[in-house]
Amino acid sequence: MTDARNPATGEHLARLHAGLVARAAEDGLLDVAYRTVDSPVGPLLLARTPAGVVRVAFAVQDHDAVLQDLAVRVSPRVLEAPHALDDVARELDEYFAGSRLTFDVPVDLRLTAGFRRSVVEHLPDIPYGRTASYAQVAASAGSPRAVRAVGTACALNPVPLVVPCHRVVRSDGSPGRYAGGDAAKHALLELEARVGRAA
């Protein structure tokens, strides 16, 4: 039974939090909004800045560590604000349901730079349901010999799924490694192959 003088119920706290988020946004104090969502490849942390989606992280990447990294590299003004990421969550749901082939949400690539950023910017050129080798991506990014650097850029891609690094595979066609885990990469490639076959 809740004491009326101590209204610290879940509902009351949720209202307080929502009010805090709204005031922070109105005052320009919300630099990074985040939420977690369930997905077929496990819980995903989604984060955005006013410029766009800045981070998508798998559970194996340690969500707490990712939030700490965002606080250091982007801004300490990080706040859980689920509604600020409703559009991202919706597009991910549509992707996993097989009804979305590309993402339309804006992306903020401030967490990657130089050649790695060039690689990440080329990843959306790989069509849904198709793959490209690390060597092909290196050539597309302007450095044909930088195959290992492409692997590193994919591993450090701050916005996997939204920017499809899972479509980059080894030259022999085998999937290779993935920041979200090998099983997640297999699942994503199989999803896209299945949807492609059904189209």
C-alpha positions in Angstrom: 0.0 0.0 0.0 1.4 3.4 -1.0 1.5 6.2 1.5 -0.1 9.3 0.0 2.6 11.4 1.6 5.3 9.4 -0.3 4.0 9.1 -3.9 7.2 7.3 -5.1 5.4 4.8 -7.2 6.5 3.5 -10.5 3.9 5.6 -12.3 4.8 8.7 -10.4 8.5 8.3 -11.1 7.8 7.7 -14.7 5.8 11.0 -14.9 8.7 12.8 -13.1 11.2 11.3 -15.6 9.0 12.3 -18.6 8.8 15.8 -17.3 12.6 16.0 -16.8 13.2 14.7 -20.3 10.7 17.3 -21.7 12.3 20.2 -19.8 15.8 19.1 -20.8 14.8 19.0 -24.4 13.0 22.4 -24.3 16.1 23.9 -22.6 18.5 22.4 -25.1 20.1 20.3 -22.4 19.4 16.9 -23.9 22.5 16.1 -26.0 22.1 12.3 -26.2 18.8 10.5 -25.8 18.7 6.7 -25.5 16.5 3.7 -25.0 16.8 -0.1 -25.3 14.6 -2.3 -27.5 14.3 -6.0 -27.8 15.1 -7.6 -31.1 15.7 -11.0 -32.7 19.4 -10.5 -32.2 19.1 -9.5 -28.5 18.6 -6.2 -26.7 19.8 -3.2 -28.6 20.8 0.2 -27.2 19.7 3.1 -29.4 21.1 6.6 -28.9 20.6 9.8 -30.8 21.7 13.4 -30.8 19.8 16.2 -32.4 21.6 15.4 -35.6 20.5 11.8 -35.8 21.2 8.2 -34.6 24.7 8.2 -33.1 24.9 4.7 -31.7 23.3 1.3 -32.0 24.9 -1.3 -29.6 24.4 -5.0 -29.0 24.2 -6.5 -25.5 27.6 -8.1 -26.0 29.1 -4.6 -26.3 28.0 -3.8 -22.8 25.3 -1.1 -22.8 26.6 0.6 -19.6 30.1 0.9 -21.2 28.5 2.3 -24.4 26.6 5.0 -22.4 29.8 5.9 -20.5 31.6 6.2 -23.9 28.9 8.5 -25.2 29.1 10.6 -22.1 32.9 11.0 -22.7 32.9 11.4 -26.5 29.7 13.2 -27.2 28.3 14.9 -24.0 27.7 14.1 -20.4 24.1 15.2 -20.9 22.8 11.7 -21.6 19.3 10.8 -20.6 17.0 7.9 -21.1 14.2 9.3 -23.4 12.4 6.4 -25.2 10.0 8.5 -27.2 12.9 10.4 -28.8 13.8 7.1 -30.5 10.3 5.9 -31.4 11.1 6.3 -35.2 14.3 4.3 -34.9 12.6 1.6 -32.9 9.7 1.5 -35.5 12.1 1.2 -38.5 14.1 -1.6 -36.7 10.8 -3.5 -36.1 9.9 -3.1 -39.7 13.4 -4.3 -40.8 13.2 -7.4 -38.6 9.7 -8.1 -39.9 11.0 -8.0 -43.4 9.0 -5.0 -44.6 11.8 -2.4 -44.5 14.8 -2.7 -46.8 16.5 0.6 -46.0 16.5 3.0 -43.1 15.3 6.6 -43.4 16.3 7.9 -40.0 19.0 10.5 -40.0 22.4 9.3 -38.8 25.1 11.2 -36.9 28.6 9.7 -37.7 30.6 11.9 -35.3 32.0 8.8 -33.6 33.9 7.7 -36.7 36.4 9.7 -38.8 39.0 9.5 -41.6 39.1 6.3 -43.6 36.9 4.5 -41.2 34.2 7.1 -41.8 34.7 6.8 -45.5 34.1 3.0 -45.2 30.9 3.5 -43.1 29.6 6.0 -45.6 30.0 3.5 -48.4 28.2 0.6 -46.5 24.6 1.7 -47.5 25.6 1.3 -51.1 25.6 -2.5 -50.6 22.0 -3.5 -51.5 19.7 -5.3 -49.1 20.1 -9.1 -49.5 23.5 -8.7 -51.1 27.0 -8.8 -49.8 30.4 -7.2 -50.7 33.8 -8.4 -49.7 36.2 -6.4 -47.5 38.4 -6.0 -50.6 35.5 -4.6 -52.6 34.6 -2.1 -49.9 38.2 -1.1 -49.6 38.3 -0.3 -53.3 35.0 1.6 -53.1 36.4 3.7 -50.2 39.4 4.6 -52.4 42.1 2.4 -50.7 42.1 -1.0 -52.4 44.9 -2.3 -50.2 43.2 -1.3 -46.9 41.3 -4.6 -46.5 42.2 -5.0 -42.8 41.3 -1.3 -42.2 37.9 -2.0 -43.6 37.5 -4.9 -41.2 38.3 -2.5 -38.3 36.0 0.1 -39.7 33.1 -2.4 -39.8 33.9 -3.7 -36.3 33.8 -0.1 -35.0 30.8 1.0 -37.0 28.9 3.0 -34.4 25.5 2.4 -36.0 25.3 -1.2 -37.1 22.0 -2.4 -38.6 21.1 1.2 -39.6 24.4 1.3 -41.5 24.7 -2.3 -42.8 28.2 -3.5 -41.9 26.8 -7.1 -41.6 26.7 -7.2 -45.4 30.5 -7.1 -45.6 32.0 -10.6 -45.8 35.3 -12.4 -46.6 36.4 -12.9 -50.2 35.6 -16.6 -50.0 32.0 -15.7 -49.1 32.2 -16.7 -45.4 30.6 -14.2 -43.1 33.6 -13.2 -41.0 33.4 -11.6 -37.6 30.7 -9.1 -36.3 30.6 -6.7 -33.4 27.2 -8.1 -32.4 28.5 -11.7 -32.4 28.8 -14.2 -35.2 25.3 -15.6 -34.6 23.8 -12.2 -35.0 25.6 -11.7 -38.4 24.4 -15.1 -39.6 20.8 -14.2 -38.5 20.9 -10.9 -40.3 22.2 -12.3 -43.5 19.7 -15.2 -43.4 16.9 -12.7 -42.7 17.8 -10.6 -45.8 18.3 -13.7 -48.0 14.9 -15.1 -46.9 13.1 -11.8 -47.5 14.9 -11.5 -50.9 13.8 -15.0 -51.9 10.2 -14.2 -51.0 10.1 -10.9 -53.0 
